Amino acid sequence: MSGDYQRRCPVFGILAVLLLSVCLSDCEVVVMADEAGLFSANALIGKSFVAKDSLAKPVDDLSDARQCLEGLCWTASEFSVACIESDQFGCSAALTFHSAVDSGHAENDQVVVEWYGVTNKTGLLQKAPAVVVVHESGRGMTVGRMVARGLRDRGLHAFMVQLPFYGSRRPPGMRSEDQEFATLMRQGIADVRRTLDAVKTLPAIDGSKVSLQGTSLRGFIAATTAGLDDAFYRTFILLAGGNLPNLVARGQRETADLRELLKRQGYEGERVHDLLNRFEPNRLAHRINKDRLWLYAATFDTVVTAESTDSFAKASGVASSHYIKMPANHYSGVLFLPMVLDNIAKEASGAELVRHD
């Protein structure tokens, strides 16, 4: 999708980083671990692991849901997961594996996942639960990385998936905005789901507790992915929702950018509705366990409107106590990010925060 936080709001990234830094400056993370099981991330660099797709077969009592699933699922197979070095700040290492969906561009079809690992004071990785993070639509993935580091600092291994044509996956001179939207969405959903199986192969991960988090317009990818087979331990959707066709028809700023992008690709009227409906979160929302789902919305949001988040809440049946509404717009919602991260860490079984008075 075409929005860019850094272009829209130049101070957004700086403000967010400063806020998170202040939030974390008066606390320390308490992580329980078996000291005998600690090891360095460097020990994993260059190693490969064999993973296998655990994606469940597309079975559902609702014909509409079955049709949606059949358009998104792929044939399960084994795949290799390599652990490589990363020069990204705060990143322990990176994972790379082949996408389950081919775009026709070899560089893009090699998925890259940034690993922000939980370590002790000596820098050794510790076994802990994990969260797969789906970044926002900004090219710099600023918010996604900030979320990943914040969750890492709260005792959760965080794995930020570089979505198609982002970061290291983007061939020189190519942009995600210039690619076929349908391929980007289907590949992004497949990459996020396959990341779950890749993460579970790592020795430092509690494979029984791997959650999913997604933000903003790319959070729709996370919401739809969660509905494939409800395989994640917990799902946390931030500033995203459902009813994507209606949102794109009426939304502002990044959503309006997407509307114009699709228009340039020849999608208008019923064509754009049919396209977006192929990836509609609400068609699969009933498949997510409502007790393991959290939805965070901004009450004054004009990018992802209240109608969109309300529709997903209704379709999923999420409890009102798990539907958290923040008095903010799409951008000032960053002020509530520390609270959101604390909540995610608690519910995803991360480390407790010990405050220093």
KEKEGU-234345 format. One record per residue (C-alpha): x negated, y, z negated; residue in three letters. Coordinates in pm, whole numbers, plus 32768, in hexadecimal, padded with zeros to 4 digits. Each point is the difference from the previous one (the first is absolute). Last residue first. Layout:
N
<node><x>X</x><y>Y</y><z>Z</z><type>ala</type></node>
...
***
This chain:
357
<node><x>7C18</x><y>81E1</y><z>6FC6</z><type>asp</type></node>
<node><x>7F54</x><y>7EF7</y><z>80D2</z><type>his</type></node>
<node><x>8101</x><y>7F35</y><z>80C1</z><type>arg</type></node>
<node><x>7FD6</x><y>7E89</y><z>8030</z><type>val</type></node>
<node><x>8092</x><y>7F98</y><z>814F</z><type>leu</type></node>
<node><x>8073</x><y>7E98</y><z>801A</z><type>glu</type></node>
<node><x>7F72</x><y>7F27</y><z>8111</z><type>ala</type></node>
<node><x>80DA</x><y>7F80</y><z>811B</z><type>gly</type></node>
<node><x>812B</x><y>7F1D</y><z>7FEA</z><type>ser</type></node>
<node><x>80AB</x><y>8081</y><z>813D</z><type>ala</type></node>
<node><x>810D</x><y>80A6</y><z>7F2B</z><type>glu</type></node>
<node><x>7F0A</x><y>80C2</y><z>7F2A</z><type>lys</type></node>
<node><x>7F1A</x><y>8063</y><z>811C</z><type>ala</type></node>
<node><x>8128</x><y>8070</y><z>80D4</z><type>ile</type></node>
<node><x>8087</x><y>80D6</y><z>7EE5</z><type>asn</type></node>
<node><x>7EB0</x><y>80A4</y><z>7FBD</z><type>asp</type></node>
<node><x>7FD8</x><y>803E</y><z>8175</z><type>leu</type></node>
<node><x>8155</x><y>80AA</y><z>8012</z><type>val</type></node>
<node><x>7FB2</x><y>80DC</y><z>7ED3</z><type>met</type></node>
<node><x>7EAF</x><y>8064</y><z>8096</z><type>pro</type></node>
<node><x>80B1</x><y>8046</y><z>814D</z><type>leu</type></node>
<node><x>8100</x><y>80EF</y><z>7F71</z><type>phe</type></node>
<node><x>7F4D</x><y>813D</y><z>806F</z><type>leu</type></node>
<node><x>7FD0</x><y>7F5C</y><z>8154</z><type>val</type></node>
<node><x>8178</x><y>8025</y><z>802E</z><type>gly</type></node>
<node><x>7FB0</x><y>8166</y><z>805F</z><type>ser</type></node>
<node><x>7FDA</x><y>7F81</y><z>8164</z><type>tyr</type></node>
<node><x>8146</x><y>7F4A</y><z>804F</z><type>his</type></node>
<node><x>80CA</x><y>80E8</y><z>7F22</z><type>asn</type></node>
<node><x>801A</x><y>7FF0</y><z>7E85</z><type>ala</type></node>
<node><x>80EA</x><y>7FB4</y><z>7EDF</z><type>pro</type></node>
<node><x>7FA1</x><y>7E8C</y><z>7FF3</z><type>met</type></node>
<node><x>8100</x><y>7EE8</y><z>8023</z><type>lys</type></node>
<node><x>7FA5</x><y>7EA6</y><z>7F7D</z><type>ile</type></node>
<node><x>80CE</x><y>7EDB</y><z>807C</z><type>tyr</type></node>
<node><x>7F8F</x><y>7EE0</y><z>7F21</z><type>his</type></node>
<node><x>80E5</x><y>806A</y><z>7EE0</z><type>ser</type></node>
<node><x>811D</x><y>8021</y><z>80FD</z><type>ser</type></node>
<node><x>7FD9</x><y>7E90</y><z>8053</z><type>ala</type></node>
<node><x>7FA4</x><y>7FA5</y><z>8167</z><type>val</type></node>
<node><x>8122</x><y>7F73</y><z>80C9</z><type>gly</type></node>
<node><x>7F22</x><y>7FE5</y><z>8132</z><type>ser</type></node>
<node><x>80F7</x><y>8099</y><z>80F5</z><type>ala</type></node>
<node><x>8072</x><y>8104</y><z>7F03</z><type>lys</type></node>
<node><x>7EA1</x><y>806F</y><z>7FA4</z><type>ala</type></node>
<node><x>7FA2</x><y>8002</y><z>8171</z><type>phe</type></node>
<node><x>8128</x><y>80E0</y><z>8053</z><type>ser</type></node>
<node><x>7FB2</x><y>80E6</y><z>7EDB</z><type>asp</type></node>
<node><x>7E9B</x><y>802B</y><z>807C</z><type>thr</type></node>
<node><x>8073</x><y>8066</y><z>815B</z><type>ser</type></node>
<node><x>8121</x><y>80DA</y><z>7F90</z><type>glu</type></node>
<node><x>7F18</x><y>80AE</y><z>7F0A</z><type>ala</type></node>
<node><x>7F2A</x><y>806B</y><z>8127</z><type>thr</type></node>
<node><x>7EA9</x><y>7F8A</y><z>806B</z><type>val</type></node>
<node><x>7F6C</x><y>813C</y><z>809C</z><type>val</type></node>
<node><x>80F7</x><y>80F4</y><z>7F60</z><type>thr</type></node>
<node><x>7FB1</x><y>7F98</y><z>7E99</z><type>asp</type></node>
<node><x>80A6</x><y>80CD</y><z>7EF0</z><type>phe</type></node>
<node><x>8059</x><y>7ED7</y><z>7F1E</z><type>thr</type></node>
<node><x>7EAF</x><y>7F57</y><z>802C</z><type>ala</type></node>
<node><x>801F</x><y>7E83</y><z>7FF9</z><type>ala</type></node>
<node><x>7F51</x><y>7EDC</y><z>7F54</z><type>tyr</type></node>
<node><x>808A</x><y>7EA0</y><z>8039</z><type>leu</type></node>
<node><x>7F9E</x><y>7ED2</y><z>7F2E</z><type>trp</type></node>
<node><x>803F</x><y>7E93</y><z>805C</z><type>leu</type></node>
<node><x>7FC4</x><y>7EC4</y><z>7F35</z><type>arg</type></node>
<node><x>815B</x><y>7FF4</y><z>7F61</z><type>asp</type></node>
<node><x>809D</x><y>803F</y><z>8156</z><type>lys</type></node>
<node><x>7F66</x><y>7EC2</y><z>808D</z><type>asn</type></node>
<node><x>7FCC</x><y>8060</y><z>816B</z><type>ile</type></node>
<node><x>80D6</x><y>7F45</y><z>8100</z><type>arg</type></node>
<node><x>811A</x><y>80FE</y><z>7FE7</z><type>his</type></node>
<node><x>7F14</x><y>8105</y><z>8093</z><type>ala</type></node>
<node><x>7FDE</x><y>7F43</y><z>814A</z><type>leu</type></node>
<node><x>80E6</x><y>80CB</y><z>80E5</z><type>arg</type></node>
<node><x>7FC9</x><y>8131</y><z>7F21</z><type>asn</type></node>
<node><x>7E8F</x><y>800C</y><z>805B</z><type>pro</type></node>
<node><x>8047</x><y>8048</y><z>8173</z><type>glu</type></node>
<node><x>7EE7</x><y>7F86</y><z>80E1</z><type>phe</type></node>
<node><x>80CB</x><y>7F98</y><z>8131</z><type>arg</type></node>
<node><x>80F7</x><y>8116</y><z>7FA9</z><type>asn</type></node>
<node><x>7EF9</x><y>80FD</y><z>8065</z><type>leu</type></node>
<node><x>8004</x><y>7F8F</y><z>816A</z><type>leu</type></node>
<node><x>817A</x><y>7FDD</y><z>801A</z><type>asp</type></node>
<node><x>8033</x><y>815E</y><z>7F73</z><type>his</type></node>
<node><x>7EF7</x><y>8091</y><z>80E8</z><type>val</type></node>
<node><x>80A8</x><y>7F63</y><z>812E</z><type>arg</type></node>
<node><x>815C</x><y>8067</y><z>7F8E</z><type>glu</type></node>
<node><x>7FA5</x><y>816F</y><z>8013</z><type>gly</type></node>
<node><x>7E98</x><y>803F</y><z>8068</z><type>glu</type></node>
<node><x>7EC7</x><y>7F2F</y><z>8033</z><type>tyr</type></node>
<node><x>7F2F</x><y>8056</y><z>8132</z><type>gly</type></node>
<node><x>7EA7</x><y>8001</y><z>7F63</z><type>gln</type></node>
<node><x>800A</x><y>817C</y><z>7FEC</z><type>arg</type></node>
<node><x>814B</x><y>7FE3</y><z>7F46</z><type>lys</type></node>
<node><x>7F5F</x><y>7F0B</y><z>7F0F</z><type>leu</type></node>
<node><x>7EF5</x><y>8101</y><z>7FAE</z><type>leu</type></node>
<node><x>8104</x><y>8113</y><z>7FD8</z><type>glu</type></node>
<node><x>80C3</x><y>7F32</y><z>7F01</z><type>arg</type></node>
<node><x>7EBD</x><y>7FA5</y><z>7F50</z><type>leu</type></node>
<node><x>7FA7</x><y>816F</y><z>7FDD</z><type>asp</type></node>
<node><x>815E</x><y>8042</y><z>7F76</z><type>ala</type></node>
<node><x>7FBD</x><y>7EF9</y><z>7EF7</z><type>thr</type></node>
<node><x>7EB2</x><y>80A2</y><z>7FAE</z><type>glu</type></node>
<node><x>80AD</x><y>8155</y><z>7FDB</z><type>arg</type></node>
<node><x>8179</x><y>7FD1</y><z>7FE5</z><type>gln</type></node>
<node><x>80F5</x><y>7EDE</y><z>8007</z><type>gly</type></node>
<node><x>8142</x><y>7FED</y><z>80CD</z><type>arg</type></node>
<node><x>7FDF</x><y>7EFD</y><z>8116</z><type>ala</type></node>
<node><x>7ED1</x><y>7F5E</y><z>7F5F</z><type>val</type></node>
<node><x>80C2</x><y>7FCE</y><z>7EBE</z><type>leu</type></node>
<node><x>812E</x><y>7F6D</y><z>80B3</z><type>asn</type></node>
<node><x>7F2C</x><y>7EFE</y><z>80B5</z><type>pro</type></node>
<node><x>7F36</x><y>7FB1</y><z>7EC3</z><type>leu</type></node>
<node><x>8128</x><y>7FA4</y><z>7F28</z><type>asn</type></node>
<node><x>7F17</x><y>7F9E</y><z>7EE3</z><type>gly</type></node>
<node><x>7F18</x><y>8081</y><z>7EF3</z><type>gly</type></node>
<node><x>7EB7</x><y>80B7</y><z>7FD8</z><type>ala</type></node>
<node><x>7F70</x><y>80F8</y><z>7F07</z><type>leu</type></node>
<node><x>7F54</x><y>7EED</y><z>7F35</z><type>leu</type></node>
<node><x>8065</x><y>7E91</y><z>8022</z><type>ile</type></node>
<node><x>7F77</x><y>7F14</y><z>7EF7</z><type>phe</type></node>
<node><x>8025</x><y>7E87</y><z>8033</z><type>thr</type></node>
<node><x>7FA4</x><y>7EFA</y><z>7EF9</z><type>arg</type></node>
<node><x>7F72</x><y>7E9F</y><z>8018</z><type>tyr</type></node>
<node><x>7FFE</x><y>8006</y><z>817D</z><type>phe</type></node>
<node><x>8099</x><y>7EE3</y><z>80C8</z><type>ala</type></node>
<node><x>815D</x><y>8090</y><z>802F</z><type>asp</type></node>
<node><x>801A</x><y>7F49</y><z>814E</z><type>asp</type></node>
<node><x>8011</x><y>8107</y><z>8110</z><type>leu</type></node>
<node><x>80A6</x><y>8102</y><z>7F1F</z><type>gly</type></node>
<node><x>7EBC</x><y>8078</y><z>7F64</z><type>ala</type></node>
<node><x>7F79</x><y>8045</y><z>815C</z><type>thr</type></node>
<node><x>812C</x><y>80DE</y><z>804D</z><type>thr</type></node>
<node><x>7FC3</x><y>80D5</y><z>7ECC</z><type>ala</type></node>
<node><x>7E88</x><y>800E</y><z>803B</z><type>ala</type></node>
<node><x>802F</x><y>8072</y><z>8168</z><type>ile</type></node>
<node><x>80FC</x><y>8105</y><z>7F87</z><type>phe</type></node>
<node><x>7EED</x><y>8078</y><z>7F16</z><type>gly</type></node>
<node><x>7F4D</x><y>8075</y><z>8139</z><type>arg</type></node>
<node><x>80F4</x><y>8123</y><z>8003</z><type>leu</type></node>
<node><x>7FA7</x><y>8056</y><z>7E99</z><type>ser</type></node>
<node><x>7F3B</x><y>7F0E</y><z>7F24</z><type>thr</type></node>
<node><x>7FE7</x><y>7E86</y><z>7FDB</z><type>gly</type></node>
<node><x>7FAE</x><y>7F17</y><z>7EDD</z><type>gln</type></node>
<node><x>7FF8</x><y>7E83</y><z>7FFB</z><type>leu</type></node>
<node><x>7FAF</x><y>7F11</y><z>7EE1</z><type>ser</type></node>
<node><x>7F0F</x><y>7EDC</y><z>7FD8</z><type>val</type></node>
<node><x>803B</x><y>7F4B</y><z>7EB7</z><type>lys</type></node>
<node><x>7FE5</x><y>7E86</y><z>802E</z><type>ser</type></node>
<node><x>7EBC</x><y>8029</y><z>80C0</z><type>gly</type></node>
<node><x>7F49</x><y>808F</y><z>7ED3</z><type>asp</type></node>
<node><x>7EE0</x><y>8086</y><z>80CF</z><type>ile</type></node>
<node><x>7E8B</x><y>7FF2</y><z>7FBD</z><type>ala</type></node>
<node><x>7FC5</x><y>7EBD</y><z>80C1</z><type>pro</type></node>
<node><x>808A</x><y>8089</y><z>8149</z><type>leu</type></node>
<node><x>80E3</x><y>7F1F</y><z>80D0</z><type>thr</type></node>
<node><x>813C</x><y>80A8</y><z>7F7C</z><type>lys</type></node>
<node><x>7FA1</x><y>8147</y><z>80A6</z><type>val</type></node>
<node><x>8010</x><y>7F68</y><z>815C</z><type>ala</type></node>
<node><x>8158</x><y>7F6D</y><z>7FC1</z><type>asp</type></node>
<node><x>8089</x><y>8150</y><z>7F91</z><type>leu</type></node>
<node><x>7F4B</x><y>80AE</y><z>811E</z><type>thr</type></node>
<node><x>80CF</x><y>7F2F</y><z>80F3</z><type>arg</type></node>
<node><x>813A</x><y>80B8</y><z>7F8D</z><type>arg</type></node>
<node><x>7F5F</x><y>8155</y><z>8034</z><type>val</type></node>
<node><x>7F74</x><y>7F9F</y><z>8154</z><type>asp</type></node>
<node><x>814E</x><y>7F71</y><z>8079</z><type>ala</type></node>
<node><x>80BB</x><y>813D</y><z>7FA3</z><type>ile</type></node>
<node><x>7EF7</x><y>80D8</y><z>80A9</z><type>gly</type></node>
<node><x>8006</x><y>7F29</y><z>8139</z><type>gln</type></node>
<node><x>8178</x><y>801C</y><z>8025</z><type>arg</type></node>
<node><x>7FF9</x><y>8177</y><z>7FC1</z><type>met</type></node>
<node><x>7EDC</x><y>8050</y><z>80E3</z><type>leu</type></node>
<node><x>8086</x><y>7F22</y><z>8117</z><type>thr</type></node>
<node><x>8154</x><y>80AA</y><z>7FF8</z><type>ala</type></node>
<node><x>7F63</x><y>815B</y><z>7FFE</z><type>phe</type></node>
<node><x>7F38</x><y>7FCD</y><z>8141</z><type>glu</type></node>
<node><x>7EB8</x><y>80B3</y><z>7FCB</z><type>gln</type></node>
<node><x>7FA5</x><y>816E</y><z>8039</z><type>asp</type></node>
<node><x>805C</x><y>8071</y><z>7EA0</z><type>glu</type></node>
<node><x>7F1B</x><y>7EF4</y><z>7F6E</z><type>ser</type></node>
<node><x>7EDB</x><y>80B5</y><z>809C</z><type>arg</type></node>
<node><x>7EEF</x><y>7F98</y><z>80F4</z><type>met</type></node>
<node><x>7EBF</x><y>80B5</y><z>805C</z><type>gly</type></node>
<node><x>7F1D</x><y>7F04</y><z>7F57</z><type>pro</type></node>
<node><x>80B9</x><y>7EC1</y><z>7F9C</z><type>pro</type></node>
<node><x>80C7</x><y>8023</y><z>7EBD</z><type>arg</type></node>
<node><x>7FDE</x><y>7ED2</y><z>7F1B</z><type>arg</type></node>
<node><x>7EF5</x><y>809D</y><z>7F24</z><type>ser</type></node>
<node><x>80F6</x><y>8105</y><z>7F86</z><type>gly</type></node>
<node><x>815D</x><y>7FE9</y><z>8095</z><type>tyr</type></node>
<node><x>8068</x><y>7F69</y><z>814D</z><type>phe</type></node>
<node><x>80DD</x><y>7EF7</y><z>7F59</z><type>pro</type></node>
<node><x>801A</x><y>8029</y><z>7E85</z><type>leu</type></node>
<node><x>7ECD</x><y>8008</y><z>7F21</z><type>gln</type></node>
<node><x>8078</x><y>7F25</y><z>7EE2</z><type>val</type></node>
<node><x>7FA9</x><y>8083</y><z>7EA6</z><type>met</type></node>
<node><x>7FAD</x><y>7EE4</y><z>7F0F</z><type>phe</type></node>
<node><x>800F</x><y>8060</y><z>7E90</z><type>ala</type></node>
<node><x>7F80</x><y>7F1F</y><z>7EE8</z><type>his</type></node>
<node><x>80D0</x><y>806F</y><z>7ED7</z><type>leu</type></node>
<node><x>7F7A</x><y>807B</y><z>7EB3</z><type>gly</type></node>
<node><x>8080</x><y>8164</y><z>7FF0</z><type>arg</type></node>
<node><x>7ECA</x><y>8091</y><z>80A5</z><type>asp</type></node>
<node><x>803F</x><y>7F18</y><z>8125</z><type>arg</type></node>
<node><x>8165</x><y>8085</y><z>8010</z><type>leu</type></node>
<node><x>7F7E</x><y>8164</y><z>8018</z><type>gly</type></node>
<node><x>7EFB</x><y>7F9F</y><z>8101</z><type>arg</type></node>
<node><x>8109</x><y>7F5D</y><z>80DD</z><type>ala</type></node>
<node><x>80F4</x><y>8121</y><z>7FD7</z><type>val</type></node>
<node><x>7EF1</x><y>80FB</y><z>8060</z><type>met</type></node>
<node><x>7FA0</x><y>7F29</y><z>8128</z><type>arg</type></node>
<node><x>8166</x><y>7FFA</y><z>807B</z><type>gly</type></node>
<node><x>8026</x><y>8174</y><z>7FC2</z><type>val</type></node>
<node><x>7ED2</x><y>805D</y><z>80D2</z><type>thr</type></node>
<node><x>8043</x><y>7F12</y><z>8123</z><type>met</type></node>
<node><x>7F2F</x><y>80F2</y><z>80D3</z><type>gly</type></node>
<node><x>80EB</x><y>7FE0</y><z>8129</z><type>arg</type></node>
<node><x>812D</x><y>805C</y><z>7F2B</z><type>gly</type></node>
<node><x>8120</x><y>7F08</y><z>8027</z><type>ser</type></node>
<node><x>7FFD</x><y>7F81</y><z>7E98</z><type>glu</type></node>
<node><x>7F3D</x><y>7ED1</y><z>7F88</z><type>his</type></node>
<node><x>807F</x><y>7EA0</y><z>7FBE</z><type>val</type></node>
<node><x>7F60</x><y>7F77</y><z>7EC2</z><type>val</type></node>
<node><x>7FE7</x><y>7E8C</y><z>7FAA</z><type>val</type></node>
<node><x>7FF9</x><y>7FE7</y><z>7E85</z><type>val</type></node>
<node><x>7F35</x><y>7F0D</y><z>7F2E</z><type>ala</type></node>
<node><x>8001</x><y>7F45</y><z>7EB6</z><type>pro</type></node>
<node><x>7EB2</x><y>7FD5</y><z>7F4A</z><type>ala</type></node>
<node><x>7EBE</x><y>7F36</y><z>8005</z><type>lys</type></node>
<node><x>7EDA</x><y>80E1</y><z>7FB8</z><type>gln</type></node>
<node><x>7EFD</x><y>8091</y><z>80ED</z><type>leu</type></node>
<node><x>7EB1</x><y>8063</y><z>7F6A</z><type>leu</type></node>
<node><x>7FA2</x><y>8170</y><z>7FFA</z><type>gly</type></node>
<node><x>7F50</x><y>8007</y><z>7EAF</z><type>thr</type></node>
<node><x>8120</x><y>80B7</y><z>7F5A</z><type>lys</type></node>
<node><x>80F7</x><y>7EF6</y><z>8074</z><type>asn</type></node>
<node><x>8093</x><y>7FF0</y><z>815D</z><type>thr</type></node>
<node><x>8155</x><y>8007</y><z>80A7</z><type>val</type></node>
<node><x>7FD1</x><y>8009</y><z>8179</z><type>gly</type></node>
<node><x>8068</x><y>80FF</y><z>8103</z><type>tyr</type></node>
<node><x>800A</x><y>7F29</y><z>8139</z><type>trp</type></node>
<node><x>8035</x><y>80AE</y><z>8150</z><type>glu</type></node>
<node><x>80B5</x><y>7F23</y><z>80FB</z><type>val</type></node>
<node><x>7F99</x><y>7FF6</y><z>8170</z><type>val</type></node>
<node><x>80D1</x><y>7F42</y><z>8100</z><type>val</type></node>
<node><x>7F51</x><y>7F95</y><z>8143</z><type>gln</type></node>
<node><x>810B</x><y>803D</y><z>8107</z><type>asp</type></node>
<node><x>7F9B</x><y>816D</y><z>801A</z><type>asn</type></node>
<node><x>7EA4</x><y>7FAD</y><z>807E</z><type>glu</type></node>
<node><x>8083</x><y>7EF9</y><z>80F0</z><type>ala</type></node>
<node><x>8102</x><y>80E4</y><z>80A5</z><type>his</type></node>
<node><x>8118</x><y>7F3C</y><z>80A8</z><type>gly</type></node>
<node><x>80ED</x><y>803C</y><z>7EDE</z><type>ser</type></node>
<node><x>7FF9</x><y>7E99</y><z>7F83</z><type>asp</type></node>
<node><x>80D7</x><y>7F9E</y><z>7ED7</z><type>val</type></node>
<node><x>7F84</x><y>7F14</y><z>7EEE</z><type>ala</type></node>
<node><x>7EE2</x><y>80F1</y><z>7FC8</z><type>ser</type></node>
<node><x>7EA2</x><y>7F75</y><z>7FE6</z><type>his</type></node>
<node><x>7F48</x><y>8020</y><z>7EB6</z><type>phe</type></node>
<node><x>7F2F</x><y>8101</y><z>7F47</z><type>thr</type></node>
<node><x>7FD5</x><y>8040</y><z>7E8E</z><type>leu</type></node>
<node><x>7F47</x><y>812B</y><z>7F77</z><type>ala</type></node>
<node><x>7F19</x><y>8033</y><z>7ED7</z><type>ala</type></node>
<node><x>7FF7</x><y>80A8</y><z>7EAC</z><type>ser</type></node>
<node><x>8096</x><y>8147</y><z>807F</z><type>cys</type></node>
<node><x>7FC8</x><y>8130</y><z>7F25</z><type>gly</type></node>
<node><x>7FA3</x><y>80DE</y><z>8126</z><type>phe</type></node>
<node><x>8020</x><y>7F4C</y><z>814F</z><type>gln</type></node>
<node><x>7EB6</x><y>7F72</y><z>807D</z><type>asp</type></node>
<node><x>808B</x><y>7E9F</y><z>800A</z><type>ser</type></node>
<node><x>7F3F</x><y>7EB9</y><z>800A</z><type>glu</type></node>
<node><x>80A5</x><y>7EC5</y><z>8082</z><type>ile</type></node>
<node><x>80D3</x><y>7EE2</y><z>7F7B</z><type>cys</type></node>
<node><x>807F</x><y>7F24</y><z>811C</z><type>ala</type></node>
<node><x>8158</x><y>7F5E</y><z>8008</z><type>val</type></node>
<node><x>802E</x><y>7EE5</y><z>80FA</z><type>ser</type></node>
<node><x>8157</x><y>7F96</y><z>8078</z><type>phe</type></node>
<node><x>80DD</x><y>7ECD</y><z>7FE0</z><type>glu</type></node>
<node><x>814D</x><y>8004</y><z>80B3</z><type>ser</type></node>
<node><x>816D</x><y>805F</y><z>7FD7</z><type>ala</type></node>
<node><x>80C0</x><y>8051</y><z>813E</z><type>thr</type></node>
<node><x>807F</x><y>8164</y><z>7FF6</z><type>trp</type></node>
<node><x>811D</x><y>80C0</y><z>7F5E</z><type>cys</type></node>
<node><x>8083</x><y>8156</y><z>8066</z><type>leu</type></node>
<node><x>8104</x><y>7FC6</y><z>810F</z><type>gly</type></node>
<node><x>807E</x><y>7EBE</y><z>7F63</z><type>glu</type></node>
<node><x>8026</x><y>80B6</y><z>7EB6</z><type>leu</type></node>
<node><x>80E5</x><y>810A</y><z>8094</z><type>cys</type></node>
<node><x>80DC</x><y>7EFA</y><z>80A5</z><type>gln</type></node>
<node><x>8013</x><y>7F3A</y><z>7EBF</z><type>arg</type></node>
<node><x>8061</x><y>813D</y><z>7F40</z><type>ala</type></node>
<node><x>8116</x><y>8049</y><z>80F7</z><type>asp</type></node>
<node><x>807A</x><y>7E98</y><z>7FEE</z><type>ser</type></node>
<node><x>8025</x><y>8010</y><z>7E86</z><type>leu</type></node>
<node><x>7FCE</x><y>7EB4</y><z>7F4D</z><type>asp</type></node>
<node><x>7E87</x><y>8026</y><z>8020</z><type>asp</type></node>
<node><x>7EDC</x><y>7F29</y><z>8073</z><type>val</type></node>
<node><x>7ED0</x><y>8091</y><z>80B0</z><type>pro</type></node>
<node><x>7EFA</x><y>7EFC</y><z>7F9B</z><type>lys</type></node>
<node><x>7F27</x><y>806D</y><z>7EDC</z><type>ala</type></node>
<node><x>7EB7</x><y>80B2</y><z>8039</z><type>leu</type></node>
<node><x>7EED</x><y>7F44</y><z>7F4A</z><type>ser</type></node>
<node><x>7EFE</x><y>804C</y><z>810A</z><type>asp</type></node>
<node><x>7EBF</x><y>7F45</y><z>7FB6</z><type>lys</type></node>
<node><x>7EB7</x><y>8084</y><z>7F7D</z><type>ala</type></node>
<node><x>7E9C</x><y>7F85</y><z>802A</z><type>val</type></node>
<node><x>7EF7</x><y>80D5</y><z>7F58</z><type>phe</type></node>
<node><x>7ECB</x><y>80A7</y><z>808C</z><type>ser</type></node>
<node><x>7ECB</x><y>8081</y><z>7F4E</z><type>lys</type></node>
<node><x>7F2A</x><y>8120</y><z>807A</z><type>gly</type></node>
<node><x>803C</x><y>80D3</y><z>7ECC</z><type>ile</type></node>
<node><x>8088</x><y>7F25</y><z>7EE7</z><type>leu</type></node>
<node><x>7ED1</x><y>8014</y><z>7F1B</z><type>ala</type></node>
<node><x>7FF7</x><y>8176</y><z>8039</z><type>asn</type></node>
<node><x>814E</x><y>8017</y><z>7F4C</z><type>ala</type></node>
<node><x>7F46</x><y>7F97</y><z>7EC6</z><type>ser</type></node>
<node><x>8076</x><y>7EED</y><z>7F17</z><type>phe</type></node>
<node><x>80C7</x><y>7FC9</y><z>7EC3</z><type>leu</type></node>
<node><x>8091</x><y>7EA9</y><z>7FB0</z><type>gly</type></node>
<node><x>7F33</x><y>7FBA</y><z>7EC5</z><type>ala</type></node>
<node><x>8080</x><y>8144</y><z>7F68</z><type>glu</type></node>
<node><x>8166</x><y>7F81</y><z>8015</z><type>asp</type></node>
<node><x>80C5</x><y>813D</y><z>8025</z><type>ala</type></node>
<node><x>80DA</x><y>80F4</y><z>7F3E</z><type>met</type></node>
<node><x>800A</x><y>815A</y><z>8096</z><type>val</type></node>
<node><x>8023</x><y>8142</y><z>7F35</z><type>val</type></node>
<node><x>7FF3</x><y>812E</y><z>80E1</z><type>val</type></node>
<node><x>7F90</x><y>814A</y><z>7F70</z><type>glu</type></node>
<node><x>80BC</x><y>8141</y><z>7FD7</z><type>cys</type></node>
<node><x>7FCC</x><y>8175</y><z>7FE9</z><type>asp</type></node>
<node><x>7F70</x><y>8042</y><z>815A</z><type>ser</type></node>
<node><x>8101</x><y>7F2D</y><z>80B5</z><type>leu</type></node>
<node><x>810F</x><y>8104</y><z>8023</z><type>cys</type></node>
<node><x>7F05</x><y>8114</y><z>804A</z><type>val</type></node>
<node><x>7F6B</x><y>7F36</y><z>811E</z><type>ser</type></node>
<node><x>815A</x><y>7FAD</y><z>8083</z><type>leu</type></node>
<node><x>805E</x><y>816C</y><z>8008</z><type>leu</type></node>
<node><x>7EBB</x><y>8067</y><z>80A7</z><type>leu</type></node>
<node><x>8023</x><y>7EF3</y><z>810A</z><type>val</type></node>
<node><x>8165</x><y>8068</y><z>804A</z><type>ala</type></node>
<node><x>7FAC</x><y>8171</y><z>8017</z><type>leu</type></node>
<node><x>7EE0</x><y>7FBF</y><z>80F0</z><type>ile</type></node>
<node><x>80D0</x><y>7F1A</y><z>80DC</z><type>gly</type></node>
<node><x>8125</x><y>80F0</y><z>800E</z><type>phe</type></node>
<node><x>7F36</x><y>813E</y><z>8037</z><type>val</type></node>
<node><x>8014</x><y>7FF2</y><z>817A</z><type>pro</type></node>
<node><x>8178</x><y>7FB9</y><z>8007</z><type>cys</type></node>
<node><x>808A</x><y>7F94</y><z>814E</z><type>arg</type></node>
<node><x>7EB3</x><y>7FB0</y><z>80A5</z><type>arg</type></node>
<node><x>7F7F</x><y>7F3E</y><z>7ED4</z><type>gln</type></node>
<node><x>814B</x><y>7F51</y><z>7FD3</z><type>tyr</type></node>
<node><x>8005</x><y>7F8F</y><z>816D</z><type>asp</type></node>
<node><x>8144</x><y>7F87</y><z>809C</z><type>gly</type></node>
<node><x>7FFB</x><y>7F28</y><z>813A</z><type>ser</type></node>
<node><x>8079</x><y>7EA7</y><z>7FAA</z><type>met</type></node>
***
